[in-house]
Amino acid sequence: MALTRAVTVDVLLGITALGTLFTAVAIWVVRDFYERLHYMSIPATVSIAALAAAVLVLKGFSAPSAKTVLTVAIVIVMNPILTHATARAARVHEKGQWMPTTDENVEIIDTGRIVKNSK
Amino acid sequence: MVNRLVGLEIAGIIITMLLLTLSIAYGRDSFLDLSLAMALVSFGGGLVFARFIERWL
């Protein structure tokens, strides 16, 4: 039982380390900024979730595990918000505005418009 | 400029994981608060920097 637990923890920590290493190499290799942003999600979801699972397996349901899960939940929930804010900042910095410019062939879908019934 | 911001955000995530791992590995459970604070502060800092780049640079 102890051996199984130790092997599980090692495998989960290996997933954490490999995910983080892959992200570091990918960000180093990839040159486009928006692609780099996508690679940021690997340590913020897969790696940190594997780390929380390793702590849960090691410590069981205890106060340190609860605090770890809280920290990991904060990172997982807030990472998409941060990614969007960063992409928005980069686009405004590059183009001067968030909305598509006239030279970009982008279809705009107005989801906030109220469509009246013609009858 | 924005590439540095991505580096800052990834550094925040990795340091959070590092603090979690170290506090569990050395059995200092009270130090888990540091990783919690790091997660919150890196999120706020990243947002502030993104807003700064968007508005003033």
Backbone of each chain as nested JSON, in Angstrom:
{
  "chains": [
    {"id": "A", "residues": [
      {"number": 1, "name": "MET", "atoms": {"N": [0.836, -1.219, 0.0], "CA": [0.0, 0.0, 0.0], "C": [0.864, 1.26, 0.0]}},
      {"number": 2, "name": "ALA", "atoms": {"N": [1.918, 1.217, 0.851], "CA": [2.815, 2.367, 0.916], "C": [3.587, 2.522, -0.383]}},
      {"number": 3, "name": "LEU", "atoms": {"N": [3.952, 1.373, -0.982], "CA": [4.691, 1.433, -2.254], "C": [3.803, 2.006, -3.355]}},
      {"number": 4, "name": "THR", "atoms": {"N": [2.545, 1.569, -3.385], "CA": [1.606, 2.086, -4.387], "C": [1.44, 3.598, -4.244]}},
      {"number": 5, "name": "ARG", "atoms": {"N": [1.312, 4.023, -2.99], "CA": [1.162, 5.465, -2.745], "C": [2.406, 6.229, -3.188]}},
      {"number": 6, "name": "ALA", "atoms": {"N": [3.571, 5.694, -2.887], "CA": [4.818, 6.376, -3.268], "C": [4.968, 6.452, -4.791]}},
      {"number": 7, "name": "VAL", "atoms": {"N": [4.611, 5.35, -5.466], "CA": [4.72, 5.352, -6.932], "C": [3.728, 6.347, -7.537]}},
      {"number": 8, "name": "THR", "atoms": {"N": [2.522, 6.387, -6.994], "CA": [1.517, 7.333, -7.502], "C": [1.98, 8.777, -7.326]}},
      {"number": 9, "name": "VAL", "atoms": {"N": [2.53, 9.08, -6.161], "CA": [3.027, 10.435, -5.911], "C": [4.169, 10.773, -6.873]}},
      {"number": 10, "name": "ASP", "atoms": {"N": [5.059, 9.804, -7.087], "CA": [6.177, 10.048, -8.011], "C": [5.689, 10.294, -9.431]}},
      {"number": 11, "name": "VAL", "atoms": {"N": [4.709, 9.498, -9.863], "CA": [4.178, 9.679, -11.226], "C": [3.518, 11.056, -11.361]}},
      {"number": 12, "name": "LEU", "atoms": {"N": [2.744, 11.445, -10.348], "CA": [2.066, 12.753, -10.413], "C": [3.071, 13.909, -10.391]}},
      {"number": 13, "name": "LEU", "atoms": {"N": [4.107, 13.781, -9.579], "CA": [5.14, 14.825, -9.566], "C": [5.92, 14.849, -10.875]}},
      {"number": 14, "name": "GLY", "atoms": {"N": [6.084, 13.678, -11.489], "CA": [6.725, 13.62, -12.804], "C": [5.899, 14.335, -13.861]}},
      {"number": 15, "name": "ILE", "atoms": {"N": [4.572, 14.135, -13.809], "CA": [3.688, 14.851, -14.746], "C": [3.819, 16.363, -14.541]}},
      {"number": 16, "name": "THR", "atoms": {"N": [3.876, 16.778, -13.282], "CA": [4.042, 18.209, -12.98], "C": [5.343, 18.756, -13.577]}},
      {"number": 17, "name": "ALA", "atoms": {"N": [6.424, 18.036, -13.334], "CA": [7.727, 18.514, -13.814], "C": [7.786, 18.503, -15.34]}},
      {"number": 18, "name": "LEU", "atoms": {"N": [7.283, 17.439, -15.951], "CA": [7.342, 17.346, -17.413], "C": [6.485, 18.421, -18.079]}},
      {"number": 19, "name": "GLY", "atoms": {"N": [5.308, 18.671, -17.523], "CA": [4.439, 19.722, -18.075], "C": [5.084, 21.086, -18.006]}},
      {"number": 20, "name": "THR", "atoms": {"N": [5.724, 21.368, -16.88], "CA": [6.386, 22.662, -16.722], "C": [7.599, 22.782, -17.654]}},
      {"number": 21, "name": "LEU", "atoms": {"N": [8.338, 21.683, -17.77], "CA": [9.503, 21.684, -18.665], "C": [9.078, 21.859, -20.121]}},
      {"number": 22, "name": "PHE", "atoms": {"N": [8.014, 21.161, -20.512], "CA": [7.499, 21.288, -21.877], "C": [7.088, 22.727, -22.167]}},
      {"number": 23, "name": "THR", "atoms": {"N": [6.442, 23.359, -21.192], "CA": [6.026, 24.758, -21.367], "C": [7.228, 25.672, -21.545]}},
      {"number": 24, "name": "ALA", "atoms": {"N": [8.244, 25.449, -20.722], "CA": [9.437, 26.305, -20.812], "C": [10.088, 26.185, -22.193]}},
      {"number": 25, "name": "VAL", "atoms": {"N": [10.21, 24.939, -22.683], "CA": [10.827, 24.731, -23.997], "C": [9.947, 25.316, -25.104]}},
      {"number": 26, "name": "ALA", "atoms": {"N": [8.625, 25.103, -24.99], "CA": [7.7, 25.591, -26.022], "C": [7.726, 27.113, -26.103]}},
      {"number": 27, "name": "ILE", "atoms": {"N": [7.756, 27.773, -24.962], "CA": [7.779, 29.24, -24.97], "C": [9.108, 29.744, -25.536]}},
      {"number": 28, "name": "TRP", "atoms": {"N": [10.16, 28.99, -25.3], "CA": [11.468, 29.365, -25.84], "C": [11.486, 29.202, -27.362]}},
      {"number": 29, "name": "VAL", "atoms": {"N": [10.865, 28.134, -27.866], "CA": [10.912, 27.833, -29.299], "C": [9.938, 28.701, -30.092]}},
      {"number": 30, "name": "VAL", "atoms": {"N": [8.705, 28.798, -29.607], "CA": [7.654, 29.502, -30.346], "C": [7.928, 30.994, -30.342]}},
      {"number": 31, "name": "ARG", "atoms": {"N": [7.704, 31.642, -31.5], "CA": [8.019, 33.063, -31.615], "C": [6.789, 33.957, -31.548]}},
      {"number": 32, "name": "ASP", "atoms": {"N": [5.603, 33.416, -31.869], "CA": [4.401, 34.249, -31.872], "C": [3.897, 34.447, -30.438]}},
      {"number": 33, "name": "PHE", "atoms": {"N": [3.549, 35.676, -30.121], "CA": [3.132, 35.984, -28.748], "C": [1.856, 35.251, -28.356]}},
      {"number": 34, "name": "TYR", "atoms": {"N": [0.88, 35.193, -29.256], "CA": [-0.41, 34.586, -28.913], "C": [-0.282, 33.071, -28.752]}},
      {"number": 35, "name": "GLU", "atoms": {"N": [0.641, 32.45, -29.476], "CA": [0.905, 31.019, -29.26], "C": [1.56, 30.798, -27.9]}},
      {"number": 36, "name": "ARG", "atoms": {"N": [2.428, 31.713, -27.511], "CA": [3.056, 31.612, -26.189], "C": [2.006, 31.659, -25.09]}},
      {"number": 37, "name": "LEU", "atoms": {"N": [0.999, 32.485, -25.287], "CA": [-0.079, 32.576, -24.296], "C": [-0.795, 31.246, -24.133]}},
      {"number": 38, "name": "HIS", "atoms": {"N": [-0.983, 30.517, -25.246], "CA": [-1.646, 29.222, -25.152], "C": [-0.835, 28.228, -24.327]}},
      {"number": 39, "name": "TYR", "atoms": {"N": [0.49, 28.263, -24.512], "CA": [1.328, 27.315, -23.769], "C": [1.359, 27.624, -22.277]}},
      {"number": 40, "name": "MET", "atoms": {"N": [0.957, 28.828, -21.897], "CA": [0.927, 29.183, -20.484], "C": [-0.117, 28.39, -19.71]}},
      {"number": 41, "name": "SER", "atoms": {"N": [-1.113, 27.851, -20.424], "CA": [-2.2, 27.162, -19.728], "C": [-1.787, 25.775, -19.231]}},
      {"number": 42, "name": "ILE", "atoms": {"N": [-0.692, 25.206, -19.756], "CA": [-0.305, 23.849, -19.33], "C": [0.117, 23.814, -17.861]}},
      {"number": 43, "name": "PRO", "atoms": {"N": [1.064, 24.67, -17.413], "CA": [1.382, 24.606, -15.982], "C": [0.246, 25.091, -15.095]}},
      {"number": 44, "name": "ALA", "atoms": {"N": [-0.625, 25.955, -15.635], "CA": [-1.712, 26.504, -14.822], "C": [-2.889, 25.531, -14.675]}},
      {"number": 45, "name": "THR", "atoms": {"N": [-2.909, 24.475, -15.458], "CA": [-4.017, 23.504, -15.324], "C": [-3.493, 22.096, -15.032]}},
      {"number": 46, "name": "VAL", "atoms": {"N": [-2.766, 21.519, -15.994], "CA": [-2.35, 20.116, -15.87], "C": [-1.329, 19.937, -14.751]}},
      {"number": 47, "name": "SER", "atoms": {"N": [-0.264, 20.745, -14.793], "CA": [0.826, 20.563, -13.834], "C": [0.363, 20.803, -12.406]}},
      {"number": 48, "name": "ILE", "atoms": {"N": [-0.355, 21.894, -12.212], "CA": [-0.728, 22.237, -10.841], "C": [-1.828, 21.307, -10.315]}},
      {"number": 49, "name": "ALA", "atoms": {"N": [-2.675, 20.793, -11.212], "CA": [-3.682, 19.816, -10.779], "C": [-3.02, 18.493, -10.388]}},
      {"number": 50, "name": "ALA", "atoms": {"N": [-1.984, 18.099, -11.141], "CA": [-1.242, 16.884, -10.776], "C": [-0.536, 17.062, -9.442]}},
      {"number": 51, "name": "LEU", "atoms": {"N": [-0.025, 18.277, -9.202], "CA": [0.621, 18.55, -7.911], "C": [-0.374, 18.448, -6.762]}},
      {"number": 52, "name": "ALA", "atoms": {"N": [-1.569, 18.99, -6.958], "CA": [-2.598, 18.903, -5.918], "C": [-3.007, 17.45, -5.682]}},
      {"number": 53, "name": "ALA", "atoms": {"N": [-3.093, 16.68, -6.765], "CA": [-3.434, 15.262, -6.614], "C": [-2.35, 14.523, -5.833]}},
      {"number": 54, "name": "ALA", "atoms": {"N": [-1.084, 14.875, -6.095], "CA": [0.02, 14.251, -5.363], "C": [-0.058, 14.566, -3.873]}},
      {"number": 55, "name": "VAL", "atoms": {"N": [-0.374, 15.821, -3.544], "CA": [-0.513, 16.202, -2.131], "C": [-1.689, 15.465, -1.497]}},
      {"number": 56, "name": "LEU", "atoms": {"N": [-2.782, 15.329, -2.248], "CA": [-3.954, 14.612, -1.728], "C": [-3.622, 13.15, -1.459]}},
      {"number": 57, "name": "VAL", "atoms": {"N": [-2.878, 12.519, -2.377], "CA": [-2.505, 11.115, -2.182], "C": [-1.562, 10.976, -0.999]}},
      {"number": 58, "name": "LEU", "atoms": {"N": [-0.642, 11.932, -0.863], "CA": [0.367, 11.849, 0.198], "C": [-0.219, 12.137, 1.573]}},
      {"number": 59, "name": "LYS", "atoms": {"N": [-1.041, 13.165, 1.668], "CA": [-1.51, 13.631, 2.983], "C": [-2.925, 13.176, 3.322]}},
      {"number": 60, "name": "GLY", "atoms": {"N": [-3.673, 12.693, 2.31], "CA": [-5.067, 12.348, 2.581], "C": [-5.917, 13.598, 2.735]}},
      {"number": 61, "name": "PHE", "atoms": {"N": [-7.111, 13.441, 3.268], "CA": [-7.978, 14.6, 3.467], "C": [-7.622, 15.268, 4.796]}},
      {"number": 62, "name": "SER", "atoms": {"N": [-6.824, 16.344, 4.71], "CA": [-6.361, 17.036, 5.914], "C": [-6.328, 18.541, 5.628]}},
      {"number": 63, "name": "ALA", "atoms": {"N": [-5.913, 19.298, 6.64], "CA": [-5.872, 20.753, 6.48], "C": [-4.866, 21.201, 5.399]}},
      {"number": 64, "name": "PRO", "atoms": {"N": [-3.646, 20.636, 5.359], "CA": [-2.74, 21.025, 4.258], "C": [-3.294, 20.692, 2.877]}},
      {"number": 65, "name": "SER", "atoms": {"N": [-3.996, 19.57, 2.77], "CA": [-4.587, 19.212, 1.472], "C": [-5.66, 20.216, 1.079]}},
      {"number": 66, "name": "ALA", "atoms": {"N": [-6.467, 20.634, 2.06], "CA": [-7.523, 21.603, 1.76], "C": [-6.934, 22.924, 1.297]}},
      {"number": 67, "name": "LYS", "atoms": {"N": [-5.854, 23.335, 1.977], "CA": [-5.211, 24.595, 1.586], "C": [-4.566, 24.489, 0.202]}},
      {"number": 68, "name": "THR", "atoms": {"N": [-3.995, 23.332, -0.076], "CA": [-3.41, 23.109, -1.399], "C": [-4.476, 23.16, -2.485]}},
      {"number": 69, "name": "VAL", "atoms": {"N": [-5.596, 22.491, -2.23], "CA": [-6.68, 22.484, -3.224], "C": [-7.224, 23.897, -3.435]}},
      {"number": 70, "name": "LEU", "atoms": {"N": [-7.299, 24.687, -2.355], "CA": [-7.758, 26.072, -2.488], "C": [-6.805, 26.882, -3.368]}},
      {"number": 71, "name": "THR", "atoms": {"N": [-5.509, 26.744, -3.108], "CA": [-4.505, 27.464, -3.91], "C": [-4.595, 27.062, -5.383]}},
      {"number": 72, "name": "VAL", "atoms": {"N": [-4.698, 25.762, -5.62], "CA": [-4.761, 25.268, -6.997], "C": [-6.05, 25.735, -7.684]}},
      {"number": 73, "name": "ALA", "atoms": {"N": [-7.148, 25.744, -6.943], "CA": [-8.407, 26.219, -7.522], "C": [-8.313, 27.688, -7.915]}},
      {"number": 74, "name": "ILE", "atoms": {"N": [-7.642, 28.473, -7.065], "CA": [-7.461, 29.9, -7.394], "C": [-6.659, 30.059, -8.683]}},
      {"number": 75, "name": "VAL", "atoms": {"N": [-5.581, 29.292, -8.81], "CA": [-4.746, 29.401, -10.021], "C": [-5.529, 28.953, -11.255]}},
      {"number": 76, "name": "ILE", "atoms": {"N": [-6.272, 27.837, -11.131], "CA": [-6.996, 27.311, -12.3], "C": [-8.103, 28.268, -12.738]}},
      {"number": 77, "name": "VAL", "atoms": {"N": [-8.792, 28.874, -11.772], "CA": [-9.904, 29.771, -12.121], "C": [-9.391, 31.101, -12.672]}},
      {"number": 78, "name": "MET", "atoms": {"N": [-8.313, 31.601, -12.102], "CA": [-7.872, 32.955, -12.476], "C": [-6.983, 32.991, -13.706]}},
      {"number": 79, "name": "ASN", "atoms": {"N": [-6.418, 31.858, -14.111], "CA": [-5.523, 31.864, -15.274], "C": [-6.221, 32.295, -16.571]}},
      {"number": 80, "name": "PRO", "atoms": {"N": [-7.446, 31.819, -16.885], "CA": [-8.086, 32.299, -18.122], "C": [-8.36, 33.801, -18.108]}},
      {"number": 81, "name": "ILE", "atoms": {"N": [-8.693, 34.337, -16.936], "CA": [-8.934, 35.782, -16.832], "C": [-7.65, 36.549, -17.151]}},
      {"number": 82, "name": "LEU", "atoms": {"N": [-6.557, 36.064, -16.577], "CA": [-5.265, 36.708, -16.791], "C": [-4.818, 36.576, -18.249]}},
      {"number": 83, "name": "THR", "atoms": {"N": [-5.069, 35.411, -18.835], "CA": [-4.683, 35.203, -20.237], "C": [-5.455, 36.142, -21.148]}},
      {"number": 84, "name": "HIS", "atoms": {"N": [-6.758, 36.278, -20.894], "CA": [-7.557, 37.173, -21.719], "C": [-7.1, 38.623, -21.557]}},
      {"number": 85, "name": "ALA", "atoms": {"N": [-6.816, 39.026, -20.31], "CA": [-6.371, 40.404, -20.075], "C": [-5.046, 40.671, -20.78]}},
      {"number": 86, "name": "THR", "atoms": {"N": [-4.161, 39.674, -20.772], "CA": [-2.868, 39.837, -21.428], "C": [-3.02, 39.931, -22.944]}},
      {"number": 87, "name": "ALA", "atoms": {"N": [-3.877, 39.052, -23.502], "CA": [-4.093, 39.091, -24.954], "C": [-4.737, 40.412, -25.372]}},
      {"number": 88, "name": "ARG", "atoms": {"N": [-5.658, 40.866, -24.561], "CA": [-6.309, 42.147, -24.851], "C": [-5.308, 43.294, -24.802]}},
      {"number": 89, "name": "ALA", "atoms": {"N": [-4.454, 43.281, -23.775], "CA": [-3.438, 44.327, -23.658], "C": [-2.482, 44.302, -24.852]}},
      {"number": 90, "name": "ALA", "atoms": {"N": [-2.114, 43.087, -25.287], "CA": [-1.192, 42.982, -26.422], "C": [-1.842, 43.499, -27.697]}},
      {"number": 91, "name": "ARG", "atoms": {"N": [-3.103, 43.17, -27.894], "CA": [-3.789, 43.605, -29.12], "C": [-3.99, 45.119, -29.143]}},
      {"number": 92, "name": "VAL", "atoms": {"N": [-4.393, 45.673, -27.998], "CA": [-4.562, 47.129, -27.933], "C": [-3.218, 47.826, -28.103]}},
      {"number": 93, "name": "HIS", "atoms": {"N": [-2.171, 47.237, -27.547], "CA": [-0.831, 47.805, -27.688], "C": [-0.38, 47.766, -29.143]}},
      {"number": 94, "name": "GLU", "atoms": {"N": [-0.779, 46.695, -29.864], "CA": [-0.321, 46.506, -31.237], "C": [-1.175, 47.276, -32.24]}},
      {"number": 95, "name": "LYS", "atoms": {"N": [-2.52, 47.161, -32.098], "CA": [-3.434, 47.717, -33.097], "C": [-4.027, 49.065, -32.699]}},
      {"number": 96, "name": "GLY", "atoms": {"N": [-3.992, 49.37, -31.402], "CA": [-4.589, 50.613, -30.947], "C": [-6.026, 50.474, -30.503]}},
      {"number": 97, "name": "GLN", "atoms": {"N": [-6.657, 49.348, -30.759], "CA": [-8.041, 49.115, -30.333], "C": [-8.281, 47.615, -30.211]}},
      {"number": 98, "name": "TRP", "atoms": {"N": [-9.329, 47.268, -29.446], "CA": [-9.654, 45.858, -29.22], "C": [-10.469, 45.283, -30.364]}},
      {"number": 99, "name": "MET", "atoms": {"N": [-11.405, 46.081, -30.884], "CA": [-12.28, 45.608, -31.955], "C": [-11.489, 45.462, -33.26]}},
      {"number": 100, "name": "PRO", "atoms": {"N": [-11.991, 44.62, -34.187], "CA": [-11.273, 44.424, -35.452], "C": [-11.188, 45.72, -36.256]}},
      {"number": 101, "name": "THR", "atoms": {"N": [-10.054, 45.909, -36.903], "CA": [-9.878, 47.091, -37.747], "C": [-10.483, 46.823, -39.128]}},
      {"number": 102, "name": "THR", "atoms": {"N": [-10.539, 47.868, -39.966], "CA": [-11.2, 47.724, -41.269], "C": [-10.416, 46.819, -42.222]}},
      {"number": 103, "name": "ASP", "atoms": {"N": [-9.104, 46.72, -42.035], "CA": [-8.307, 45.874, -42.931], "C": [-8.345, 44.405, -42.549]}},
      {"number": 104, "name": "GLU", "atoms": {"N": [-8.978, 44.072, -41.413], "CA": [-9.065, 42.672, -41.0], "C": [-10.4, 42.083, -41.458]}},
      {"number": 105, "name": "ASN", "atoms": {"N": [-10.343, 40.909, -42.043], "CA": [-11.557, 40.259, -42.527], "C": [-12.139, 39.372, -41.425]}},
      {"number": 106, "name": "VAL", "atoms": {"N": [-12.827, 40.033, -40.481], "CA": [-13.391, 39.32, -39.336], "C": [-14.887, 39.55, -39.309]}},
      {"number": 107, "name": "GLU", "atoms": {"N": [-15.657, 38.471, -39.154], "CA": [-17.104, 38.594, -39.051], "C": [-17.477, 38.972, -37.623]}},
      {"number": 108, "name": "ILE", "atoms": {"N": [-18.195, 40.062, -37.46], "CA": [-18.584, 40.528, -36.126], "C": [-19.979, 40.014, -35.82]}},
      {"number": 109, "name": "ILE", "atoms": {"N": [-20.104, 39.307, -34.706], "CA": [-21.407, 38.797, -34.282], "C": [-21.854, 39.625, -33.083]}},
      {"number": 110, "name": "ASP", "atoms": {"N": [-22.918, 40.36, -33.225], "CA": [-23.42, 41.211, -32.153], "C": [-24.368, 40.395, -31.291]}},
      {"number": 111, "name": "THR", "atoms": {"N": [-23.84, 39.846, -30.208], "CA": [-24.684, 38.993, -29.357], "C": [-25.554, 39.797, -28.401]}},
      {"number": 112, "name": "GLY", "atoms": {"N": [-25.228, 41.074, -28.223], "CA": [-25.993, 41.87, -27.275], "C": [-27.192, 42.563, -27.897]}},
      {"number": 113, "name": "ARG", "atoms": {"N": [-27.406, 42.378, -29.222], "CA": [-28.486, 43.086, -29.886], "C": [-29.819, 42.39, -29.627]}},
      {"number": 114, "name": "ILE", "atoms": {"N": [-30.844, 43.188, -29.393], "CA": [-32.185, 42.636, -29.185], "C": [-32.904, 42.617, -30.537]}},
      {"number": 115, "name": "VAL", "atoms": {"N": [-33.26, 41.427, -30.978], "CA": [-33.931, 41.288, -32.266], "C": [-35.446, 41.311, -32.034]}},
      {"number": 116, "name": "LYS", "atoms": {"N": [-36.117, 42.302, -32.641], "CA": [-37.558, 42.434, -32.435], "C": [-38.321, 41.49, -33.368]}},
      {"number": 117, "name": "ASN", "atoms": {"N": [-39.428, 41.039, -32.89], "CA": [-40.28, 40.165, -33.71], "C": [-41.002, 41.007, -34.754]}},
      {"number": 118, "name": "SER", "atoms": {"N": [-40.985, 40.597, -36.02], "CA": [-41.569, 41.396, -37.093], "C": [-43.094, 41.32, -37.128]}},
      {"number": 119, "name": "LYS", "atoms": {"N": [-43.684, 40.351, -36.424], "CA": [-45.157, 40.218, -36.483], "C": [-45.848, 41.318, -35.694]}}
    ]},
    {"id": "B", "residues": [
      {"number": 1, "name": "MET", "atoms": {"N": [7.561, 43.859, -25.088], "CA": [6.993, 44.256, -23.795], "C": [6.007, 43.205, -23.275]}},
      {"number": 2, "name": "VAL", "atoms": {"N": [5.06, 42.802, -24.135], "CA": [4.055, 41.838, -23.669], "C": [4.652, 40.446, -23.486]}},
      {"number": 3, "name": "ASN", "atoms": {"N": [5.75, 40.147, -24.196], "CA": [6.431, 38.864, -23.979], "C": [6.961, 38.768, -22.555]}},
      {"number": 4, "name": "ARG", "atoms": {"N": [7.446, 39.873, -22.042], "CA": [7.922, 39.897, -20.651], "C": [6.781, 39.654, -19.683]}},
      {"number": 5, "name": "LEU", "atoms": {"N": [5.598, 40.145, -20.043], "CA": [4.429, 39.943, -19.188], "C": [4.067, 38.457, -19.102]}},
      {"number": 6, "name": "VAL", "atoms": {"N": [4.17, 37.742, -20.235], "CA": [3.922, 36.298, -20.216], "C": [4.937, 35.604, -19.306]}},
      {"number": 7, "name": "GLY", "atoms": {"N": [6.192, 36.031, -19.391], "CA": [7.219, 35.47, -18.52], "C": [6.907, 35.703, -17.055]}},
      {"number": 8, "name": "LEU", "atoms": {"N": [6.429, 36.903, -16.731], "CA": [6.078, 37.219, -15.35], "C": [4.94, 36.319, -14.857]}},
      {"number": 9, "name": "GLU", "atoms": {"N": [3.94, 36.106, -15.703], "CA": [2.79, 35.295, -15.292], "C": [3.185, 33.835, -15.094]}},
      {"number": 10, "name": "ILE", "atoms": {"N": [3.997, 33.305, -16.003], "CA": [4.444, 31.922, -15.853], "C": [5.34, 31.778, -14.623]}},
      {"number": 11, "name": "ALA", "atoms": {"N": [6.178, 32.791, -14.373], "CA": [7.013, 32.747, -13.175], "C": [6.152, 32.707, -11.919]}},
      {"number": 12, "name": "GLY", "atoms": {"N": [5.06, 33.454, -11.902], "CA": [4.159, 33.433, -10.754], "C": [3.572, 32.059, -10.51]}},
      {"number": 13, "name": "ILE", "atoms": {"N": [3.15, 31.404, -11.588], "CA": [2.567, 30.056, -11.459], "C": [3.619, 29.062, -10.965]}},
      {"number": 14, "name": "ILE", "atoms": {"N": [4.819, 29.123, -11.55], "CA": [5.871, 28.164, -11.182], "C": [6.325, 28.388, -9.737]}},
      {"number": 15, "name": "ILE", "atoms": {"N": [6.42, 29.647, -9.319], "CA": [6.832, 29.92, -7.937], "C": [5.756, 29.441, -6.965]}},
      {"number": 16, "name": "THR", "atoms": {"N": [4.486, 29.59, -7.345], "CA": [3.403, 29.056, -6.508], "C": [3.544, 27.553, -6.332]}},
      {"number": 17, "name": "MET", "atoms": {"N": [3.807, 26.842, -7.445], "CA": [3.981, 25.387, -7.357], "C": [5.219, 25.031, -6.532]}},
      {"number": 18, "name": "LEU", "atoms": {"N": [6.267, 25.823, -6.685], "CA": [7.514, 25.562, -5.947], "C": [7.304, 25.739, -4.439]}},
      {"number": 19, "name": "LEU", "atoms": {"N": [6.6, 26.793, -4.052], "CA": [6.345, 27.019, -2.627], "C": [5.466, 25.912, -2.047]}},
      {"number": 20, "name": "LEU", "atoms": {"N": [4.47, 25.464, -2.846], "CA": [3.626, 24.344, -2.41], "C": [4.478, 23.1, -2.167]}},
      {"number": 21, "name": "THR", "atoms": {"N": [5.319, 22.784, -3.146], "CA": [6.145, 21.576, -3.054], "C": [7.112, 21.644, -1.88]}},
      {"number": 22, "name": "LEU", "atoms": {"N": [7.758, 22.803, -1.709], "CA": [8.744, 22.922, -0.63], "C": [8.094, 22.826, 0.742]}},
      {"number": 23, "name": "SER", "atoms": {"N": [6.929, 23.471, 0.905], "CA": [6.296, 23.438, 2.226], "C": [5.796, 22.033, 2.569]}},
      {"number": 24, "name": "ILE", "atoms": {"N": [5.339, 21.279, 1.562], "CA": [4.918, 19.896, 1.819], "C": [6.138, 19.009, 2.058]}},
      {"number": 25, "name": "ALA", "atoms": {"N": [7.197, 19.222, 1.253], "CA": [8.381, 18.352, 1.351], "C": [9.089, 18.512, 2.691]}},
      {"number": 26, "name": "TYR", "atoms": {"N": [9.162, 19.751, 3.202], "CA": [9.845, 19.971, 4.478], "C": [8.909, 19.879, 5.677]}},
      {"number": 27, "name": "GLY", "atoms": {"N": [7.638, 19.559, 5.427], "CA": [6.706, 19.373, 6.531], "C": [6.312, 20.652, 7.247]}},
      {"number": 28, "name": "ARG", "atoms": {"N": [6.505, 21.798, 6.608], "CA": [6.106, 23.079, 7.211], "C": [4.744, 23.461, 6.636]}},
      {"number": 29, "name": "ASP", "atoms": {"N": [3.693, 22.933, 7.234], "CA": [2.362, 23.15, 6.662], "C": [1.9, 24.606, 6.771]}},
      {"number": 30, "name": "SER", "atoms": {"N": [2.441, 25.325, 7.772], "CA": [2.027, 26.727, 7.926], "C": [2.547, 27.588, 6.767]}},
      {"number": 31, "name": "PHE", "atoms": {"N": [3.593, 27.118, 6.085], "CA": [4.137, 27.886, 4.963], "C": [3.266, 27.78, 3.707]}},
      {"number": 32, "name": "LEU", "atoms": {"N": [2.218, 26.956, 3.774], "CA": [1.309, 26.864, 2.623], "C": [0.598, 28.184, 2.361]}},
      {"number": 33, "name": "ASP", "atoms": {"N": [0.504, 29.013, 3.419], "CA": [-0.1, 30.339, 3.234], "C": [0.699, 31.184, 2.241]}},
      {"number": 34, "name": "LEU", "atoms": {"N": [2.012, 30.943, 2.197], "CA": [2.853, 31.704, 1.267], "C": [2.452, 31.428, -0.182]}},
      {"number": 35, "name": "SER", "atoms": {"N": [2.219, 30.153, -0.492], "CA": [1.846, 29.824, -1.877], "C": [0.461, 30.38, -2.204]}},
      {"number": 36, "name": "LEU", "atoms": {"N": [-0.425, 30.358, -1.217], "CA": [-1.756, 30.947, -1.431], "C": [-1.64, 32.448, -1.712]}},
      {"number": 37, "name": "ALA", "atoms": {"N": [-0.818, 33.123, -0.906], "CA": [-0.607, 34.566, -1.117], "C": [0.065, 34.826, -2.452]}},
      {"number": 38, "name": "MET", "atoms": {"N": [1.004, 33.967, -2.83], "CA": [1.705, 34.136, -4.113], "C": [0.738, 34.007, -5.279]}},
      {"number": 39, "name": "ALA", "atoms": {"N": [-0.182, 33.036, -5.192], "CA": [-1.162, 32.857, -6.27], "C": [-2.027, 34.109, -6.424]}},
      {"number": 40, "name": "LEU", "atoms": {"N": [-2.484, 34.635, -5.285], "CA": [-3.354, 35.821, -5.343], "C": [-2.584, 37.05, -5.826]}},
      {"number": 41, "name": "VAL", "atoms": {"N": [-1.37, 37.241, -5.312], "CA": [-0.608, 38.446, -5.654], "C": [-0.139, 38.408, -7.115]}},
      {"number": 42, "name": "SER", "atoms": {"N": [0.252, 37.22, -7.599], "CA": [0.7, 37.149, -8.997], "C": [-0.454, 37.409, -9.954]}},
      {"number": 43, "name": "PHE", "atoms": {"N": [-1.657, 36.968, -9.566], "CA": [-2.832, 37.267, -10.392], "C": [-3.089, 38.774, -10.438]}},
      {"number": 44, "name": "GLY", "atoms": {"N": [-3.094, 39.404, -9.267], "CA": [-3.328, 40.854, -9.227], "C": [-2.249, 41.629, -9.961]}},
      {"number": 45, "name": "GLY", "atoms": {"N": [-0.988, 41.22, -9.746], "CA": [0.115, 41.903, -10.421], "C": [0.047, 41.773, -11.932]}},
      {"number": 46, "name": "GLY", "atoms": {"N": [-0.288, 40.583, -12.399], "CA": [-0.423, 40.373, -13.845], "C": [-1.52, 41.228, -14.444]}},
      {"number": 47, "name": "LEU", "atoms": {"N": [-2.633, 41.312, -13.736], "CA": [-3.74, 42.148, -14.227], "C": [-3.34, 43.617, -14.282]}},
      {"number": 48, "name": "VAL", "atoms": {"N": [-2.657, 44.07, -13.24], "CA": [-2.248, 45.482, -13.196], "C": [-1.271, 45.794, -14.327]}},
      {"number": 49, "name": "PHE", "atoms": {"N": [-0.309, 44.912, -14.552], "CA": [0.65, 45.126, -15.629], "C": [-0.031, 45.105, -16.997]}},
      {"number": 50, "name": "ALA", "atoms": {"N": [-0.983, 44.17, -17.17], "CA": [-1.704, 44.095, -18.452], "C": [-2.479, 45.392, -18.698]}},
      {"number": 51, "name": "ARG", "atoms": {"N": [-3.121, 45.875, -17.652], "CA": [-3.876, 47.128, -17.775], "C": [-2.944, 48.3, -18.081]}},
      {"number": 52, "name": "PHE", "atoms": {"N": [-1.779, 48.3, -17.437], "CA": [-0.802, 49.37, -17.646], "C": [-0.322, 49.376, -19.093]}},
      {"number": 53, "name": "ILE", "atoms": {"N": [-0.01, 48.196, -19.624], "CA": [0.447, 48.109, -21.02], "C": [-0.663, 48.543, -21.961]}},
      {"number": 54, "name": "GLU", "atoms": {"N": [-1.901, 48.149, -21.641], "CA": [-3.034, 48.471, -22.512], "C": [-3.304, 49.969, -22.547]}},
      {"number": 55, "name": "ARG", "atoms": {"N": [-3.18, 50.627, -21.426], "CA": [-3.6, 52.032, -21.371], "C": [-2.489, 53.027, -21.631]}},
      {"number": 56, "name": "TRP", "atoms": {"N": [-1.296, 52.766, -21.097], "CA": [-0.285, 53.818, -21.094], "C": [0.948, 53.537, -21.941]}},
      {"number": 57, "name": "LEU", "atoms": {"N": [1.064, 52.354, -22.498], "CA": [2.277, 52.091, -23.299], "C": [1.932, 51.861, -24.749]}}
    ]}
  ]
}
